[in-house]
Amino acid sequence: MAQVPVQTIHRDPQLFYWILVPITIVMILTGVLRHYATVLMATAPKKLDQKTIREQRSLLHGINVRSNFPVLSKHSFTTRRDVLTTAYESGAYLKDPERRGQAPPNPMSDPSSMEGMMGMMKNQMAMIIPNTLIMSWINAFFSGYVIMKLPFPLTIKFKSMLQAGVATKDMDPRWMSSISWYFLCIFGLQSVFNFLLGNDNAASQMAQQMGQMAPPTGQMFGPGVDPDKQFLAEVENLAVIEHYSVLDGVEQRLLESATV
């Protein structure tokens, strides 16, 4: 069987030092600056009053009872469900009982909501502006360069990812362009930022994007949410539970395991 000829591209060895190393250093320094800029622009969370904390904690209490009812006895679960259901239906845990049944206030008129939106906008700008500047810098000075060859074989599907900015059809997918190295730095520098800045850092773009995609628990109590409807929905969730305990039949299971 004929072997596929090895594709060789004669490159200047200085490309490694004048393209790959500068891009990597700039990406690391940009991540460090982004972290400290985010820390400086971050606003302290607003302190909640006692009634708001009680409203939130009481709803979380019902959710925890619904999620962990198998570890409770039937009597204990029934007692908790009855107490929570009565309080939820009567509005005993509401922060503003007099506003029950009214539409929630407009989030755009809530100062705390506006502060949260401004914080999200600042984080977005801290990612967009550096990315735009670095991408323009790479396109202006390093566009079209092939800087390295990966030491392991790859399929043709990786060609578009690793050879961005190099319009070739027959080049081996293992060859990597300068623009592709920039994108790989975005995905692969998380461990470097963890080493330099600690695990709780704001330097990694992928970590920030994943955090924004995941629904935070704060949205449960965010602006524009009616807590009374949440309480009534939790009443329905608790009512449909058919209780069982992890201790049901434990004596029989213990005897069966002992006889085996």
N, C-alpha and C positions, 0 to 999 in steps of 0.2 A: 504494500500500500504506500503510495507516494505521500511524503510528509509535506505539510504546508510550509512554504518558505517563511523564514523569520523576517519580519519587516523591520528594517533599520533606517532610522532617520539621523543624519549627521547634524548634531546641534552644538552650539557653542556652550561649553561647560559653565561659562559665566552667567548663563540664563538662570541657573539655579540660585545664584547669589544675588542677582539684580532684579529678579522677578518674584520667585517663590518666597524667599526670605522677607523682602519688604512687604509683600501682601500679608504674610502671616503676622509680622510685627504690627503693622497698621491695624489689623483686625483685633489683635489682643489689646492694643492701646485704646482703640475705639470702644471695646467692651468695658474696659476699666473706667474710661471717662463716662460712658453711659451709666454705669453703676453709680458713680458718685454724683452725677447730675440728677439721677432719679432720686437719690437719697436727699439731696438738697431741695428738690422741688416737691418732695412728698409733704403732705399736710398731716398734722396729728389728727387721729380719729376723734370725732365728736363724742363727748361723754354722754351716755344715755341716762335718763332719769329713772327713778325707781319703778314707776308704772310701766314704762316701756320695757324694761328688763323683765318685769313680772309677766307681761304679755307674751314676750318671746319665749321665756323659759317654760311657761305653762304649755305653750303649743309643742315645744320640744319634748316636754314630759309625756304628752299624749302620744307623740310619734315613737318615743322610746318604749312606752308600754305596749304599743301595737307591734313593734319590731321584736320585742324580747318576751312576749307572753308565754312561750313554752317553758321558761325557767320559773314561772310563777305557778302557784297552786290555783285551782279553779276558784276557790273562795277569795284569794288575794287578787286575782285578776278581775273577778266580778266586782269586788269592792272598789278597786281603782277605776274601772270603766264607769261605774255608776256615778262616782264622785266627779270624774272629769266630764262626763256627759251632761250632768246637771249644771256644772259651772260653765261649760261651753255654751249650752243653750240659753242660759240666763244672762250671759255676757259679764260674768263676775270678774273675768280676767282682762277685760278690755281696758285700754288706756283711756279712751274717751267714750264712756257708755252713752253719753247724750248724743253722740254722732252715729249711733247704731242705725243702720238702714239707709244712711246717706251715702252719696257717691264719695269715693276717696278724693282727697285734694289733688289738684293738678301737679304732677312732678316738676314741671317747669317753673312753678311758683314756690317750690320748696328750696330754701337756701342750702340745706344739706345735700339735696339731690344735685343741685348745680355744682356744688363743690366736688361731688363724686364724678360728675361728667367732665369737669375741668381736669381732674386728676387723670382720668382715662385719656383725655386729649393730650396731656403733657407726656404720658408714657408713649402714646402713638407717635408724637413728634420726635421724641428721643430715639425712636427706631427709624423713622422715615428719613429724617434729615441726614444722619450719618450714612445710611445705606445709599441714598441718592448721590452724596458727594464721593463716596468710595467707588461706586459703580461708574460714575463719570470719570474719575481718575484712572481706573483700570482700562476703560474703553479708550481713553485718550492716549495712554502710554504703553499699554501691554496687550492691546487687542490683536488677536491672530497668532500669538506665540504658543508653541507647544513646549511645555517646560519639563515634563517628566513622563516616565513610562512605569506603570504599575507592575510589580513583580509576579502577579498572578493573572491567569486568564479570565476574561470576561466575555459575556455574550454580546450580541449586536444591540440588545436593548439598552445597554449602558452607554452607547455611543452618543446619543443626544444629550445625556447628562454630563459626560466627561469631556466632550469636545465642543462645548458651546463657543461660538465665535470663530470656529474653524470650519469652513464650508468644504469638506472633503467627503467622498463616498467610500473610498477603498482603504482608509486609514484604520489600523488596528484599534479596537475599542480601548485597549490598555493605555493609549496615549492620552494625556490630559492637557487641556488648554489652561491659560491663566485665569479666564473667567470662571471656568469650572472649579478651579482651586479656591476661588473666592467663595463660591457657593458651598463647597465642602467645609470651609472654615466656619461658615455660619452654623452648620450642623454639628461640627466635630470639636468645637472649642469649649464645650460645656465642662469637661473635666479640668481643663486649664483654668477656667474662671473659678471653679470650685476650689482649686488649689490656691489660687491667689487671693480670692475674696471670700471664701467660705461657701457653704452650701446655700445659704439664704442670700443670694446675690441677684442683682437686676441687670447683669451684663449679658446673659444669654437671651438672644431673640427668640429661639425656639421655646425656651421655658416660659417666656412671657406670652407667646402666642398660645401655647397649650393651656396656660392658666386662664386666658381670656375665653378660650373655647369651652373649657369645663365650666358648668354652671355653678357659681359659688353659692354657699349656704346663705349669704347675706341677701340674695335675691328673694328669699322666702319672706323677708321682712322689709323689702325695699320700698321706695316710694311708689304710690299708685296701687298698692296691694291692700285689699280690704281684709283686715284680720278677722272680722266677724264671719265672713265667708270661709276663711280657712278653718276656723273653729267648727263651723257646721259641717264642713267636709270631713274633718277629723272625727266628728260624732258618727257620721255614716261609716267611716272606715272601721271604727271600733265596734259598731253594731253588727257588722257582718262577719266578725271573727268567730270561728268555731274553735273553742279552746281545747287544747291538748297539752299535756305536760311531758317533759322529758323523763319524768319519773314514773310514768304510766307503765305498769307491768315490770318494774325494775326487779322485783323479787324473783319473778319467773325467769327473766333474762339472766340473772345472777346464778340461779340454780342450773339453768341449761349450760351456761359457760363452765360451771364447776364440774358438771357430770362429763363434759367432753374432755 
